[in-house]
């Protein structure tokens, strides 16, 4: 997928582009339905499928410190968009100046005159332009005037819920990772760097852990989780604790993962934790012995669930 950072980097109009526009946090099932429509239109036009997104997120610019934590890091979002089969992504560096562009100018000056758009595919709640003044009906009128087609895609529902970044974010924060993963169409993941911890896992408890320096993604509800761990191109099972370590009087939120059947030194290494299911709440134990007994139970439960999950995920034999 070609990634174009900035409208000014467009040396020429794209080839009969069909485009969808949004933040696409999470790149969930609803987003992928939009992408499929974009690809259908691109095939029909014999042109390119294009996604336009923004970085930083508009909320970070217009209301810094007041927005939600994000489901997906920007670079990972682009990787997921590319994996969806899109031809090109236009990343607009979002600023207050860009936010001040009127809805008409955005469509006429950017989408039509710079990008050369032939079809625009948007979700049912799409708004655009200064103060979100543009809506789908306005976009359709501009399409009739300026020569492009507009298609609206209704909200996608799964398990009785509209698939949206807001709903997925709430499910993650509630600890309902299994439902969040259904709406995402993949495992929710947090990436970070392994940093030195308090050296209690292996030395005191007999279960060495990788301590992750967390980024600005939305954290799941504190507790113990069954996870997959991606590290140096390999995938391992694991049990992760996200919380405050109350048994030892901790006060800072931390993410620690015990990687099953693994003993390498990985300090400073980039690592990705993929959440499969929640085992239990984090709680305070009377001391290390009681905690060690519970960790044994957690690891056994994680192994059992990972085995069931692997069997369920395996492709059916013909």
N, C-alpha and C positions, 0 to 999 in steps of 0.2 A: 504494500500500500504506500502510495506517495503521501508524505506529510508536508503540508505547506503552512509555515508559521508566519501569519500576517498577510492581510489582503494585498499589501504592497509587494509581496513576493510573487504574486501572480503576473508572470510576464505576458500572458495572453489568456483569452477566455478558454475555459476547459471545453472538452469535446461533448457537446449536447448533454450537459450534466443534468442528472436527476439528483436532488439534494434533500436532506433533512437537517434540521437545525435544532440544537439544544445542548444541555450540559451533559446528559447521559451518564449521570453518576451511577455506578454499579453495572452498567451495560447489561441490564436484566432482560427477561423474556419480552417485556413490552417494547423495549428498545430494539430487540432483534427482529420483532415483527415489522417495525418501521424500516429497518435496514433491508429486510426481504422485499418490501414494497419498493424501496429505492432501487434495488437491483432489478426488479421486474420492469420498472419504468426505464431504467438504463438500457436493458435489453430491447425493449420496445422501440426506444429512440435510437438504438445502436450508438449509445453514448457512454458516459462514465457515471458510476455510482459514487456519490460524494456525501460525506458527513461534515457539517460545520459545527464546531464546538468552541468553547471559550476557556482561556487560562490566563490569569487565575479565575476562579469561579466568581460570577458577578456579585454574590453576597460578600465575598472577601473584600471587594472594592467598595461597594456601596454601603455595607453595614459591617465593617470589620469587627470581629469578636462576637457578633450576634448570630452568626449562621450555624447550621448543623455541622457536626463532624461528617466527613465524607466516607462513602462506602469504598471507593476505589481511588487510588493515587492516579495522577494525571497520566504518567507514562504507561501504567498498567491499563488504563482506559483505552489508550491508543492501541495497545497490543490486542485487546479484546475486540475493538472495532475492526482491526486488520484481520483477525481470525474469523470475523463474520463475513469476509469476502468483499469488503468495500474497496473500491479502486483508489480513492483519495480522501484524505482528511484535511480540512482547512481549520487551523487553530488560530482563532482570533485573540490577540492579546487584549484582554478586557481592561478598560480604563473608564474614568468618568467622562472623558471626551467621547469615547465610543458610545457610552450610555446616553449621551445627549443627542445622538442622531435620531431624526424623526423616522417613523415607520415607513413613510413613503421614500425618503432618501435611502434608507437601508435597502429597500427592495430595488429601487430604480438604479441607484448609484453603485451598490455593491453586488447584489444578486444578479441583476440583469447586465449592467454595463461592464462589470469587472469579471464576474464568474461566468456569465452567459447562460444562466439557468433556463432550462426548458420544462422542468417539472419540479414542484415543491411538494414534499410529503411531510405532513405534520400530525402530531397528536391532537386529540379532541380539545385540549385545554391550552393550545399554543397561543401565546401573546408575545409581541415583539415591539421594538422601537422605544423611543423616549417615553418614560413613565408607563411602559407596557400599553401604549395607546392602540397598537395594531392588533386586530383579532382575525379569525379565519375568514369571515365575510369580507373584511377589508382586503385581505390577501387575495381572495378570489376576484374581487373587482380589479385589483391591480394586475392580476394574471390575464384577465380579459383585455385590459388596456395595453399591456406590455408584451403579451404573447407567450405566456407560459401556463401550464396546467397546474392545478392545485388538487391534491387528494388528502382528505382527512381520514385518519385511522382512529377508530373508536378505542376506548380503554379496554385492555385485555384483562380478563378475570381468570383467576385460578383459586380453587378451594373457596369460592364465594368472596374473594377479595380482589379489588382492582390492583393489578401489578404496578407498583410505583416505587420510586426511590424512598419516598416518605414512609410508606408501609413497611418496606424492607428494613429501613433504618430502625423503626420502632420494634420490629421483631428481633433484630439483633440485640438491641438494648434490653429487651425483655428476656433474652437468653433462649429464644425459640429459634435456634439455628437450623433445625430441620425444616421448618416452614420457610424461613428466610432463604435457605438453599433451593427450595422448590421454585420460589419466585425468581431467584437469580438464574436458575438453570445451571448452577455450578456451586462449589463449596465457597462460602465466605472465607476470605483470606486476609491476613495481616502480615506484612513484610517488615523486616527490621534487621538490625545488626546485633549479633551476639556480643554481650558485654559482661565483664566480671560481675558476679553477684556477691552475696554475703558468705559464699563457700559453705552453706549449710547442707545443700542437697546431697552431695556425695560424701562429704566428710562426716556429717552428723546423722543424716537420715539414711544413707546407703542408696540414694536414688539421685545421681547427678542430673542437674538440670541446665538447660541453655536459657540464659536470661536475655530477653529481647528488649532492645531499646525501641519502644513503640513510636510510630509516627502519628500523624494527626487523623488517622482513620477512626471511625466510630467503634468504641470498645464494646464487646458483648457484656452482658450482666456478669458481675463477678461470680466465679464458680470454677468447677473442674470440668474439663471438656475432653472428649475423644477427638484426636486430630490426626491429620496427615502432615508430615514435615517434608518440605522440598529443600534440598541442600546439595549444591554442586551437581545438579542434574539428576540426583537420586531422590527417591521417595521412601520415607519411613513412616511407620506408625508411631503414635505417641499419646501421652496424657499431659494436658496442659492445665496449669492453675493460673487464672487471671484474678487478681485480687490484692489484698493488703497484708497477707501473712499475719493474721491476728494472733496466732499461737505465739509468735515471737514479738508481738507488739508493734508490727509494722503499720505505717500510716500512708505510704506512697503506693499508688497503683502499679503493679508490675505483672508482666507476663513471663511465666517460666514453663518450660516444656521438658518433660523427661522423654527422650527419644528411645524407643524400645530397641534393645540389642545393638547399642551404639556406644562407642567409648572414645571417639576421637576428640582432640582439642580443636575447637572451632571458634575460639575468641576472635572477634573482628570479622567474622564471616557473615555475608548476607544470607538470610534464611526466611522462608515463607511458611507460615502456620495456616493450615486449612481446617476449619472447624466442621466436624461431622455431627456431633451431638453433645448435649450437656448431661453430665453424670449427676452432679449434685451442687448444692450451695457451698460456698466457702464458709468454714466455721472455725471457731476457736477450740482447740483441744487442751486437755489438762497438762500436756507435756509432750516431749518428743516421742515417747514410747507409744502413746495413743495415736499420734499423728503417723508414725511409721506403720502401725497396724492398718490404719485407714488407707495409706498410700498403697500398701500391698493389695488391698481390696480394689482400689481404683485402677491399678495397673492390670489386675486380672479382668476386671470388667471391661477395660479398654481393649484388651486383647480379644476378648469374646466378641465385642461389638464390631471391632475391625474385621474379624474373620467373617462375620455375618454380612457386613457391609461390602466386603470384597466379593463374596459369593453372589450377592444381589446385583453388584455392578458388572460382573463378568458377562461378556457377550454369550448369548445362547448358542449352543452348538447346533449345526444343521443336521 
